[in-house]
């Protein structure tokens, strides 16, 4: 655990959560373990390692963008909870001004 004391009350306020005294003890210990591990990782010599965004090379795994068979209106509306005039009815999400 790092030599500094973790202010778990401050961390809980940042996270906007209420903790019991038992949770504070548990989470302070867990957070201390995490910070100790990060400190251990910071000690690793990475001077010869090239920066990268991913550990493995990424490949585009998408199919070619080619048109395929379209759904019929009947198939598109089959699982709609509500429909009217060949359209899916959804709840209003914009409030009137």
N, C-alpha and C positions, 0 to 999 in steps of 0.2 A: 504494500500500500504506500502511496506517496507520503512524504514526510509532512505535507500540509494537511490540515483538517478540512474535510469537505463540509461546506455549509449546505446541508441537505434541505433545510427550510427554504433557502434562497432558490435552490434548484427546483423544489416543489412549486414555489410561487411562479417561477418562469414557465413551468409546465402546466400551471393552473390546476394542480391536483391537491387534494387534502390527503395527508398521510397520518396514520396512527403512529404512536411512538414506536411500536414494534416494526412497522413498515419503514420508518425512518432509519432504524438501526440496520435492518436488512438491506435496504436500498443504498445506504451510505457505504456498507461493506462491498456490495456488488459494484457500485460506481467506482470505488477505490480500486477494486480488482481490474476493472476495465481500463482505468487510467494507468495503472501499473503496467498492464500489457501494452498499451499504446507507447508508454515510455520505453519499454523493452524493444518495440519495433523501431522507435526513433534511433536506437543505438546501432542498428544494422547499417553496414557500409553499403550504400547503393550508388557510389560514385561512378561505377562502370556500367550501370544499368540505364538504358535509354528510356526516357519517359514514354508512357503509353496510356491510352485510354482504356484498353481492354487487355486481358491476359492472353487472349487468343485472337488471331486474325479474324475479322468479321467478313462474312460473305453475304451477298444478297440472296436470300432464300425465297424470294417471291417469284411467282410465275410471271411470264410475260403478260402485259396488260392487253389482252385480246378480248373482244366482245364474245359472249357466250349466249346460250339460250336465256331469254328473259322469263321472269315469272308472269303468269297470267294474273289478272286482277283478282280472280277468285282465289288463287293460291296465295297471293300476297295478303289478302284479307282474312284468310282462314283462321289464324290465331289471334286476330285483333279482338281486344275485349269489347270494343264498341265500334260500329261503322255506320256511315251515312253517305249516300250518293257516291258509292265506290271509293270512299276515303276512310282512313282511320280517324276516329274521334278521340282526342286526347284532352286532358284537363287544361284549362286556361292557366298560363303561367305568367302572364303580363298583367299587372294591375292597372286599372283605369286611373288616369291622372285626375 
